[in-house]
Amino acid sequence: MGHWTNGIKRVRLRTVTISVIVTSLVLLVYQIMISYKITSVEMEEMRSAKVEVLDVKIAKFSSTSPKSEIDIMPKIPTFKGTLLKDKNYIPNVNGKIFCAMDSIEIDMSRINDDYCDCPTDGMDEPGTNACVNGRFFCNYQADLRNRPKSIPSSRVNDGVCDCCDGSDEWNGFQLPNRLADDIQKSLGRFQSPCSYHC
C-alpha cells in the first residue's frame, strides 16, 4: 500500500510542478507582450509631438476658500530633448527666450525648428541635430540627483540609440544596413528603431 501512495504523491507533485511552470511561462509571455506594446505606444507618442504643453495649477489657501485653485502660470512649454523643469525654456513677458551664452533673444516657435539660432550653446535645438554644441536630455532619467543623462544633440536621429529609452531617435530614421538584433545586443549598441533598454 505504501508503494502505491508514494507513486501517487510523485505523480501529483510532478503534475503540480508542471502546472506551475506552464502558468509561469504563460504569465511571462503575457508580460513581455504587454511591455512591448507599451514601449511601442510610448515610442509612437514621442515621434508624434515636437512640443507638449503642461497645465500647471497652484493651490491658493485662504480663509474664505481653503482649497480653491488659481492659475499662476497657465502653460509651461516643454520641448523634446529638454528636462521637464528647465528654466531656460520659460518665456519672458514677450514670449521669447534668450540663448544662454549668446544673449540672443529668440521666439519660442524657433525652438526645435531644425535651424541653429544659438550657435555657441545650441540650446534652441535640443531635439534636433541642427546644432553641434547642443545637448539632448533623454526622457528616462534614472537619478535626477546626479548629472542628468544627456547626449550631444548632433547624435539625435542618427540611427543609433544613445538613450536607453530610445527617445533620441524619435523620427524613426533607420540605417541602410541594420545589424541583427543579437549582434546589437552583444555589442551593447542598438540601432533605430529603438527598443527600451533602461
MDAnalysis code that builds the backbone (N, CA, C; Angstrom):
import MDAnalysis as mda
import numpy as np

u = mda.Universe.empty(594, n_residues=198, atom_resindex=np.repeat(np.arange(198), 3), trajectory=True)
u.add_TopologyAttr("name", ["N", "CA", "C"] * 198)
u.add_TopologyAttr("resid", np.arange(1, 199))
u.add_TopologyAttr("resname", ["MET", "GLY", "HIS", "TRP", "THR", "ASN", "GLY", "ILE", "LYS", "ARG", "VAL", "ARG", "LEU", "ARG", "THR", "VAL", "THR", "ILE", "SER", "VAL", "ILE", "VAL", "THR", "SER", "LEU", "VAL", "LEU", "LEU", "VAL", "TYR", "GLN", "ILE", "MET", "ILE", "SER", "TYR", "LYS", "ILE", "THR", "SER", "VAL", "GLU", "MET", "GLU", "GLU", "MET", "ARG", "SER", "ALA", "LYS", "VAL", "GLU", "VAL", "LEU", "ASP", "VAL", "LYS", "ILE", "ALA", "LYS", "PHE", "SER", "SER", "THR", "SER", "PRO", "LYS", "SER", "GLU", "ILE", "ASP", "ILE", "MET", "PRO", "LYS", "ILE", "PRO", "THR", "PHE", "LYS", "GLY", "THR", "LEU", "LEU", "LYS", "ASP", "LYS", "ASN", "TYR", "ILE", "PRO", "ASN", "VAL", "ASN", "GLY", "LYS", "ILE", "PHE", "CYS", "ALA", "MET", "ASP", "SER", "ILE", "GLU", "ILE", "ASP", "MET", "SER", "ARG", "ILE", "ASN", "ASP", "ASP", "TYR", "CYS", "ASP", "CYS", "PRO", "THR", "ASP", "GLY", "MET", "ASP", "GLU", "PRO", "GLY", "THR", "ASN", "ALA", "CYS", "VAL", "ASN", "GLY", "ARG", "PHE", "PHE", "CYS", "ASN", "TYR", "GLN", "ALA", "ASP", "LEU", "ARG", "ASN", "ARG", "PRO", "LYS", "SER", "ILE", "PRO", "SER", "SER", "ARG", "VAL", "ASN", "ASP", "GLY", "VAL", "CYS", "ASP", "CYS", "CYS", "ASP", "GLY", "SER", "ASP", "GLU", "TRP", "ASN", "GLY", "PHE", "GLN", "LEU", "PRO", "ASN", "ARG", "LEU", "ALA", "ASP", "ASP", "ILE", "GLN", "LYS", "SER", "LEU", "GLY", "ARG", "PHE", "GLN", "SER", "PRO", "CYS", "SER", "TYR", "HIS", "CYS"])
u.atoms.positions = np.array([
    [0.816, -1.190, 0.000],
    [0.000, 0.000, 0.000],
    [0.866, 1.262, 0.000],
    [1.964, 1.279, 0.752],
    [2.847, 2.433, 0.826],
    [3.488, 2.736, -0.509],
    [3.771, 1.672, -1.283],
    [4.382, 1.863, -2.599],
    [3.442, 2.627, -3.530],
    [2.135, 2.316, -3.495],
    [1.150, 2.997, -4.345],
    [0.980, 4.461, -3.945],
    [0.946, 4.721, -2.645],
    [0.758, 6.112, -2.201],
    [1.968, 6.966, -2.552],
    [3.170, 6.402, -2.479],
    [4.362, 7.159, -2.884],
    [4.312, 7.480, -4.375],
    [3.852, 6.537, -5.182],
    [3.718, 6.759, -6.623],
    [2.701, 7.838, -6.934],
    [1.572, 7.820, -6.213],
    [0.532, 8.837, -6.414],
    [1.056, 10.212, -6.006],
    [1.802, 10.269, -4.896],
    [2.378, 11.544, -4.448],
    [3.352, 12.093, -5.488],
    [4.166, 11.219, -6.087],
    [5.113, 11.658, -7.117],
    [4.378, 12.203, -8.342],
    [3.315, 11.506, -8.752],
    [2.535, 11.954, -9.911],
    [1.892, 13.305, -9.612],
    [1.331, 13.455, -8.414],
    [0.714, 14.732, -8.030],
    [1.766, 15.844, -7.986],
    [2.925, 15.555, -7.403],
    [3.992, 16.544, -7.312],
    [4.460, 16.954, -8.710],
    [4.634, 15.979, -9.590],
    [5.048, 16.255, -10.963],
    [3.983, 17.092, -11.679],
    [2.711, 16.750, -11.493],
    [1.613, 17.486, -12.124],
    [1.565, 18.926, -11.623],
    [1.699, 19.115, -10.323],
    [1.680, 20.461, -9.744],
    [2.880, 21.260, -10.249],
    [4.053, 20.637, -10.288],
    [5.260, 21.322, -10.757],
    [5.113, 21.754, -12.213],
    [4.637, 20.862, -13.055],
    [4.441, 21.194, -14.470],
    [3.398, 22.298, -14.617],
    [2.328, 22.238, -13.832],
    [1.288, 23.276, -13.890],
    [1.853, 24.641, -13.503],
    [2.668, 24.673, -12.461],
    [3.269, 25.932, -12.016],
    [4.208, 26.482, -13.096],
    [5.015, 25.622, -13.699],
    [5.949, 26.060, -14.740],
    [5.196, 26.590, -15.954],
    [4.168, 25.874, -16.399],
    [3.393, 26.312, -17.565],
    [2.700, 27.643, -17.275],
    [2.096, 27.770, -16.094],
    [1.429, 29.018, -15.721],
    [2.435, 30.168, -15.679],
    [3.608, 29.924, -15.115],
    [4.646, 30.960, -15.053],
    [5.074, 31.389, -16.446],
    [5.257, 30.434, -17.341],
    [5.658, 30.762, -18.711],
    [4.585, 31.575, -19.431],
    [3.323, 31.197, -19.239],
    [2.227, 31.941, -19.865],
    [2.212, 33.379, -19.350],
    [2.356, 33.570, -18.040],
    [2.366, 34.916, -17.469],
    [3.580, 35.716, -17.938],
    [4.729, 35.071, -18.052],
    [5.933, 35.743, -18.527],
    [5.760, 36.219, -19.970],
    [5.235, 35.364, -20.820],
    [4.992, 35.746, -22.216],
    [3.993, 36.898, -22.275],
    [2.965, 36.851, -21.448],
    [1.967, 37.917, -21.400],
    [2.623, 39.247, -21.001],
    [3.487, 39.230, -19.967],
    [4.162, 40.447, -19.528],
    [5.072, 41.005, -20.616],
    [5.779, 40.138, -21.315],
    [6.659, 40.592, -22.393],
    [5.841, 41.247, -23.497],
    [4.719, 40.637, -23.844],
    [3.872, 41.200, -24.898],
    [3.320, 42.560, -24.489],
    [2.875, 42.682, -23.246],
    [2.328, 43.950, -22.758],
    [3.415, 45.019, -22.726],
    [4.617, 44.684, -22.218],
    [5.682, 45.690, -22.155],
    [6.102, 46.119, -23.552],
    [6.114, 45.204, -24.517],
    [6.446, 45.574, -25.894],
    [5.389, 46.518, -26.454],
    [4.131, 46.222, -26.175],
    [3.043, 47.074, -26.674],
    [3.130, 48.461, -26.051],
    [3.383, 48.534, -24.731],
    [3.504, 49.825, -24.055],
    [4.683, 50.599, -24.626],
    [5.817, 49.928, -24.806],
    [7.001, 50.589, -25.336],
    [6.749, 51.124, -26.737],
    [6.094, 50.352, -27.588],
    [5.841, 50.823, -28.952],
    [4.859, 51.987, -28.958],
    [3.885, 51.989, -28.041],
    [2.951, 53.115, -27.941],
    [3.696, 54.361, -27.475],
    [4.583, 54.221, -26.459],
    [5.356, 55.357, -25.977],
    [6.255, 55.912, -27.073],
    [6.889, 55.034, -27.843],
    [7.763, 55.482, -28.926],
    [6.960, 56.259, -29.972],
    [5.755, 55.799, -30.287],
    [4.921, 56.492, -31.268],
    [4.524, 57.869, -30.752],
    [4.227, 57.962, -29.441],
    [3.877, 59.257, -28.861],
    [5.064, 60.208, -28.913],
    [6.287, 59.687, -28.659],
    [7.472, 60.535, -28.704],
    [7.720, 61.046, -30.120],
    [7.455, 60.229, -31.118],
    [7.683, 60.638, -32.505],
    [6.667, 61.680, -32.965],
    [5.476, 61.667, -32.367],
    [4.380, 62.466, -32.908],
    [4.426, 63.938, -32.525],
    [5.004, 64.293, -31.384],
    [4.883, 65.676, -30.929],
    [6.233, 66.363, -30.817],
    [6.305, 67.574, -31.333],
    [7.507, 68.384, -31.191],
    [7.447, 69.156, -29.877],
    [6.270, 69.619, -29.516],
    [6.095, 70.415, -28.307],
    [4.897, 69.886, -27.538],
    [5.061, 69.783, -26.241],
    [3.944, 69.442, -25.369],
    [3.712, 70.640, -24.466],
    [2.511, 70.829, -24.001],
    [2.220, 71.921, -23.086],
    [1.591, 71.336, -21.841],
    [2.156, 71.695, -20.707],
    [1.655, 71.208, -19.433],
    [0.821, 72.293, -18.777],
    [-0.304, 71.915, -18.205],
    [-1.106, 72.847, -17.425],
    [-0.640, 72.775, -15.980],
    [-0.355, 73.915, -15.414],
    [0.117, 73.968, -14.039],
    [-0.915, 74.714, -13.213],
    [-1.347, 74.094, -12.148],
    [-2.276, 74.751, -11.236],
    [-1.616, 74.789, -9.863],
    [-1.683, 75.930, -9.220],
    [-1.089, 76.090, -7.905],
    [-2.216, 76.369, -6.924],
    [-2.213, 75.623, -5.842],
    [-3.282, 75.782, -4.857],
    [-3.082, 77.075, -4.073],
    [-4.162, 77.775, -3.883],
    [-4.135, 79.007, -3.100],
    [-4.996, 78.762, -1.867],
    [-4.411, 78.974, -0.717],
    [-5.146, 78.734, 0.517],
    [-5.526, 80.074, 1.143],
    [-6.791, 80.230, 1.421],
    [-7.262, 81.439, 2.089],
    [-8.337, 81.040, 3.087],
    [-8.733, 81.992, 3.912],
    [-9.740, 81.676, 4.923],
    [-11.120, 81.471, 4.301],
    [-11.405, 82.144, 3.181],
    [-12.726, 82.010, 2.578],
    [-12.856, 80.742, 1.750],
    [-11.841, 80.380, 1.016],
    [-11.932, 79.162, 0.219],
    [-10.617, 78.391, 0.348],
    [-10.566, 77.476, 1.298],
    [-9.303, 76.823, 1.632],
    [-8.711, 75.962, 0.519],
    [-9.504, 75.504, -0.438],
    [-8.950, 74.611, -1.446],
    [-9.201, 75.092, -2.874],
    [-9.357, 76.391, -3.050],
    [-9.569, 76.877, -4.414],
    [-8.240, 76.881, -5.167],
    [-8.326, 76.783, -6.486],
    [-7.115, 76.779, -7.303],
    [-7.079, 78.029, -8.163],
    [-5.885, 78.508, -8.366],
    [-5.715, 79.681, -9.208],
    [-4.611, 79.368, -10.216],
    [-4.770, 79.826, -11.419],
    [-3.733, 79.628, -12.427],
    [-2.719, 80.763, -12.321],
    [-1.543, 80.447, -11.783],
    [-0.482, 81.446, -11.711],
    [0.234, 81.516, -13.061],
    [0.653, 80.366, -13.556],
    [1.291, 80.271, -14.868],
    [0.557, 79.175, -15.619],
    [-0.412, 79.509, -16.456],
    [-1.288, 78.502, -17.028],
    [-0.596, 77.481, -17.920],
    [0.410, 77.869, -18.686],
    [1.017, 76.903, -19.590],
    [2.533, 77.050, -19.571],
    [3.214, 75.943, -19.310],
    [4.668, 75.898, -19.380],
    [5.019, 74.973, -20.535],
    [5.680, 75.483, -21.562],
    [6.023, 74.604, -22.683],
    [7.179, 73.677, -22.327],
    [7.115, 72.462, -22.801],
    [8.245, 71.545, -22.685],
    [8.605, 71.107, -24.090],
    [9.872, 71.006, -24.338],
    [10.348, 70.701, -25.673],
    [11.099, 69.384, -25.676],
    [11.024, 68.694, -26.767],
    [11.727, 67.434, -26.956],
    [13.216, 67.665, -26.712],
    [13.804, 66.840, -25.841],
    [15.233, 66.938, -25.569],
    [15.603, 67.827, -24.403],
    [14.595, 68.362, -23.683],
    [14.884, 69.212, -22.524],
    [14.415, 68.521, -21.255],
    [14.975, 68.950, -20.140],
    [14.491, 68.465, -18.852],
    [13.171, 69.157, -18.544],
    [12.315, 68.481, -17.811],
    [10.965, 68.988, -17.560],
    [10.964, 70.358, -16.893],
    [11.870, 70.577, -15.948],
    [11.850, 71.831, -15.191],
    [12.990, 72.765, -15.592],
    [13.398, 72.745, -16.836],
    [14.490, 73.601, -17.292],
    [13.986, 75.032, -17.438],
    [14.486, 75.907, -16.584],
    [14.026, 77.299, -16.553],
    [14.472, 78.105, -17.780],
    [15.456, 77.610, -18.522],
    [15.899, 78.326, -19.730],
    [14.818, 78.389, -20.795],
    [13.829, 77.513, -20.693],
    [12.794, 77.448, -21.727],
    [11.476, 78.067, -21.287],
    [11.484, 78.800, -20.188],
    [10.289, 79.536, -19.767],
    [10.353, 80.903, -20.439],
    [9.351, 81.256, -21.230],
    [9.421, 82.515, -21.983],
    [9.302, 83.743, -21.088],
    [9.889, 84.840, -21.555],
    [9.750, 86.107, -20.838],
    [8.382, 86.719, -21.166],
    [8.159, 87.953, -20.744],
    [6.852, 88.585, -20.956],
    [6.533, 88.780, -22.434],
    [7.552, 88.823, -23.275],
    [7.351, 88.970, -24.722],
    [7.163, 87.626, -25.421],
    [7.161, 86.543, -24.654],
    [7.001, 85.219, -25.245],
    [8.259, 84.711, -25.919],
    [9.413, 85.190, -25.468],
    [10.681, 84.797, -26.076],
    [11.632, 84.272, -25.011],
    [12.671, 83.588, -25.466],
    [13.720, 83.114, -24.561],
    [15.058, 83.658, -25.053],
    [16.051, 83.619, -24.165],
    [17.396, 84.048, -24.521],
    [18.295, 82.831, -24.663],
    [19.142, 82.846, -25.685],
    [20.186, 81.834, -25.785],
    [21.093, 82.028, -24.573],
    [21.433, 80.964, -23.888],
    [22.164, 81.057, -22.629],
    [23.516, 81.755, -22.776],
    [24.267, 81.465, -23.811],
    [25.614, 82.019, -23.936],
    [25.717, 83.150, -24.957],
    [24.771, 83.276, -25.850],
    [24.862, 84.282, -26.911],
    [24.088, 85.558, -26.609],
    [23.210, 85.536, -25.622],
    [22.329, 86.662, -25.301],
    [21.495, 87.095, -26.500],
    [21.137, 86.137, -27.332],
    [20.257, 86.398, -28.470],
    [18.843, 86.039, -28.042],
    [17.900, 86.953, -28.267],
    [16.503, 86.690, -27.929],
    [15.829, 86.030, -29.130],
    [15.201, 84.874, -28.891],
    [14.525, 84.179, -29.991],
    [13.088, 83.855, -29.606],
    [12.253, 83.764, -30.605],
    [10.852, 83.428, -30.415],
    [10.721, 81.939, -30.084],
    [9.720, 81.587, -29.303],
    [9.508, 80.192, -28.904],
    [9.276, 79.279, -30.113],
    [8.724, 79.815, -31.178],
    [8.454, 78.993, -32.360],
    [9.736, 78.547, -33.060],
    [10.865, 79.157, -32.709],
    [12.135, 78.797, -33.340],
    [12.877, 77.698, -32.589],
    [12.276, 77.176, -31.530],
    [12.888, 76.056, -30.812],
    [12.538, 74.767, -31.551],
    [13.548, 73.936, -31.765],
    [13.406, 72.653, -32.477],
    [12.835, 72.830, -33.882],
    [13.231, 73.926, -34.554],
    [12.783, 74.140, -35.938],
    [13.827, 73.675, -36.956],
    [14.856, 72.982, -36.484],
    [15.916, 72.407, -37.320],
    [16.840, 73.472, -37.916],
    [16.925, 74.635, -37.247],
    [17.873, 75.676, -37.640],
    [18.532, 76.200, -36.370],
    [19.849, 76.270, -36.349],
    [20.596, 76.645, -35.147],
    [20.648, 78.164, -34.993],
    [19.792, 78.708, -34.109],
    [19.766, 80.144, -33.834],
    [20.743, 80.535, -32.727],
    [21.118, 79.590, -31.875],
    [22.062, 79.825, -30.779],
    [23.350, 79.052, -31.085],
    [24.263, 79.615, -31.884],
    [25.411, 78.842, -32.352],
    [26.399, 78.437, -31.259],
    [26.513, 79.205, -30.186],
    [27.501, 78.883, -29.158],
    [27.088, 77.695, -28.305],
    [25.840, 77.683, -27.827],
    [25.410, 76.597, -26.940],
    [24.368, 75.670, -27.556],
    [23.752, 76.049, -28.654],
    [22.783, 75.192, -29.334],
    [21.519, 74.919, -28.555],
    [21.192, 75.774, -27.594],
    [20.049, 75.476, -26.720],
    [18.698, 75.600, -27.413],
    [18.645, 76.201, -28.589],
    [17.367, 76.315, -29.294],
    [17.033, 75.058, -30.090],
    [17.960, 74.113, -30.192],
    [17.732, 72.879, -30.956],
    [18.060, 71.637, -30.124],
    [17.449, 71.476, -28.940],
    [17.767, 70.294, -28.140],
    [17.225, 69.000, -28.744],
    [16.140, 69.088, -29.502],
    [15.502, 67.884, -30.038],
    [15.843, 67.575, -31.481],
    [16.768, 68.339, -32.064],
    [17.202, 68.054, -33.435],
    [18.726, 68.010, -33.460],
    [19.294, 67.650, -34.595],
    [20.754, 67.620, -34.703],
    [21.289, 68.834, -35.469],
    [20.558, 69.954, -35.437],
    [20.955, 71.151, -36.182],
    [22.163, 71.856, -35.574],
    [22.334, 71.799, -34.252],
    [23.447, 72.482, -33.588],
    [24.466, 71.462, -33.087],
    [25.736, 71.727, -33.368],
    [26.772, 70.780, -32.929],
    [27.070, 70.897, -31.439],
    [26.766, 72.035, -30.815],
    [27.076, 72.238, -29.398],
    [25.905, 71.982, -28.460],
    [24.753, 71.610, -28.977],
    [23.569, 71.427, -28.139],
    [23.610, 70.146, -27.324],
    [22.707, 70.051, -26.340],
    [22.563, 68.856, -25.503],
    [21.136, 68.359, -25.618],
    [20.976, 67.054, -25.767],
    [19.669, 66.400, -25.789],
    [19.557, 65.600, -24.501],
    [18.533, 65.862, -23.692],
    [18.323, 65.121, -22.452],
    [17.331, 63.998, -22.716],
    [17.746, 62.782, -22.393],
    [16.903, 61.603, -22.609],
    [15.634, 61.718, -21.765],
    [14.536, 61.140, -22.244],
    [13.287, 61.161, -21.473],
    [13.448, 60.418, -20.160],
    [14.092, 59.242, -20.196],
    [14.261, 58.441, -18.983],
    [15.450, 58.979, -18.206],
    [15.188, 59.435, -17.002],
    [16.231, 59.922, -16.109],
    [16.179, 59.088, -14.840],
    [17.150, 58.200, -14.674],
    [17.137, 57.263, -13.554],
    [17.292, 57.974, -12.223],
    [18.214, 58.895, -12.131],
    [18.504, 59.534, -10.856],
    [18.775, 61.011, -11.106],
    [17.791, 61.852, -10.858],
    [17.940, 63.275, -11.142],
    [18.834, 64.002, -10.143],
    [19.201, 63.345, -9.025],
    [20.097, 63.987, -8.064],
    [21.501, 64.105, -8.643],
    [21.875, 63.151, -9.463],
    [23.177, 63.195, -10.112],
    [23.046, 63.911, -11.446],
    [24.082, 63.872, -12.214],
    [24.070, 64.523, -13.534],
    [23.039, 63.849, -14.432],
    [22.106, 64.619, -14.988],
    [21.083, 64.032, -15.861],
    [21.710, 63.411, -17.110],
    [21.088, 62.350, -17.606],
    [21.579, 61.654, -18.795],
    [21.303, 62.503, -20.027],
    [22.374, 62.860, -20.732],
    [22.228, 63.640, -21.953],
    [23.263, 63.183, -22.973],
    [23.021, 63.556, -24.209],
    [23.942, 63.259, -25.303],
    [24.113, 64.528, -26.124],
    [25.172, 64.634, -26.916],
    [25.259, 65.783, -27.828],
    [24.075, 65.752, -28.794],
    [23.451, 66.886, -29.015],
    [22.264, 66.889, -29.877],
    [22.608, 66.549, -31.325],
    [23.885, 66.564, -31.677],
    [24.279, 66.148, -33.028],
    [24.041, 64.656, -33.247],
    [23.832, 63.900, -32.167],
    [23.551, 62.464, -32.277],
    [22.055, 62.149, -32.344],
    [21.216, 63.158, -32.309],
    [19.768, 62.941, -32.378],
    [19.391, 62.507, -33.794],
    [18.561, 61.488, -33.881],
    [18.054, 60.972, -35.163],
    [19.162, 60.561, -36.136],
    [20.226, 59.946, -35.587],
    [21.318, 59.477, -36.443],
    [21.241, 57.980, -36.720],
    [20.213, 57.316, -36.187],
    [20.046, 55.882, -36.419],
    [20.638, 55.008, -35.340],
    [21.341, 55.600, -34.362],
    [21.936, 54.850, -33.254],
    [21.240, 55.274, -31.966],
    [20.795, 54.294, -31.185],
    [20.053, 54.565, -29.947],
    [21.039, 54.886, -28.828],
    [21.209, 56.167, -28.518],
    [22.125, 56.579, -27.462],
    [21.441, 56.612, -26.099],
    [20.151, 56.920, -26.053],
    [19.378, 56.902, -24.805],
    [18.805, 55.500, -24.617],
    [18.799, 55.023, -23.372],
    [18.303, 53.663, -23.123],
    [16.816, 53.523, -23.436],
    [16.086, 54.639, -23.474],
    [14.657, 54.575, -23.794],
    [14.374, 54.852, -25.272],
    [15.405, 55.162, -26.044],
    [15.232, 55.416, -27.468],
    [14.664, 56.779, -27.804],
    [14.569, 57.671, -26.815],
    [13.941, 58.971, -27.059],
    [14.749, 59.852, -28.008],
    [16.028, 59.553, -28.206],
    [16.844, 60.356, -29.119],
    [16.603, 60.012, -30.590],
    [15.898, 58.928, -30.847],
    [15.613, 58.509, -32.229],
    [14.120, 58.616, -32.508],
    [13.549, 59.767, -32.242],
    [12.103, 59.942, -32.310],
    [11.551, 59.986, -33.729],
    [12.382, 60.251, -34.753],
    [11.819, 60.306, -36.110],
    [11.832, 58.959, -36.817],
    [12.429, 57.930, -36.200],
    [12.402, 56.582, -36.763],
    [13.388, 56.343, -37.890],
    [14.401, 57.210, -38.042],
    [15.412, 57.029, -39.082],
    [16.106, 55.682, -38.908],
    [16.290, 54.954, -40.003],
    [16.974, 53.662, -39.955],
    [18.196, 53.688, -40.850],
    [19.278, 53.110, -40.353],
    [20.487, 52.981, -41.158],
    [20.228, 51.995, -42.288],
    [20.870, 52.172, -43.442],
    [20.605, 51.278, -44.581],
    [20.981, 49.819, -44.309],
    [22.048, 49.593, -43.565],
    [22.493, 48.227, -43.260],
    [22.343, 47.979, -41.767],
    [21.172, 47.550, -41.359],
    [20.875, 47.325, -39.938],
    [21.432, 45.986, -39.497],
    [22.135, 45.980, -38.351],
    [22.672, 44.744, -37.793],
    [21.554, 43.904, -37.198],
    [21.780, 42.602, -37.126],
    [20.811, 41.708, -36.486],
    [20.714, 42.055, -35.003],
    [19.544, 41.831, -34.411],
    [19.308, 42.192, -33.011],
    [20.287, 41.518, -32.061],
    [20.628, 40.235, -32.304],
    [21.547, 39.541, -31.401],
    [22.953, 40.143, -31.468],
    [23.369, 40.619, -32.623],
    [24.680, 41.275, -32.742],
    [24.656, 42.615, -32.010],
    [23.565, 43.368, -32.175],
    [23.437, 44.643, -31.463],
    [23.502, 44.426, -29.959],
    [22.815, 43.392, -29.489],
    [22.794, 43.102, -28.053],
    [24.186, 42.739, -27.558],
    [24.921, 41.926, -28.322],
    [26.269, 41.532, -27.895],
    [27.222, 42.726, -27.880],
    [27.019, 43.688, -28.775],
    [27.856, 44.890, -28.811],
    [27.440, 45.923, -27.766],
    [26.210, 45.822, -27.279],
    [25.700, 46.804, -26.331],
    [25.359, 48.134, -26.993],
    [25.244, 48.159, -28.300],
    [24.857, 49.338, -29.077],
    [23.665, 48.956, -29.935],
    [22.663, 49.817, -29.974],
    [21.425, 49.482, -30.658],
    [21.130, 50.500, -31.750],
    [20.509, 50.013, -32.803],
    [20.150, 50.857, -33.936],
    [18.643, 51.088, -33.953],
    [18.258, 52.187, -34.579],
    [16.847, 52.536, -34.699],
    [16.150, 51.567, -35.654],
    [14.902, 51.191, -35.417],
    [14.011, 51.661, -34.359],
    [14.436, 51.102, -33.006],
    [14.425, 51.966, -32.018],
    [14.956, 51.631, -30.697],
    [13.934, 50.880, -29.862],
    [14.443, 49.993, -29.040],
    [13.598, 49.357, -28.034],
    [14.055, 49.850, -26.669],
    [13.270, 49.609, -25.668],
    [13.509, 50.118, -24.315],
    [14.546, 49.242, -23.616],
    [15.665, 49.824, -23.177],
    [16.744, 49.071, -22.528],
    [17.119, 49.652, -21.173],
    [16.237, 50.397, -20.531],
    [16.566, 51.035, -19.247],
    [16.432, 50.057, -18.093],
])
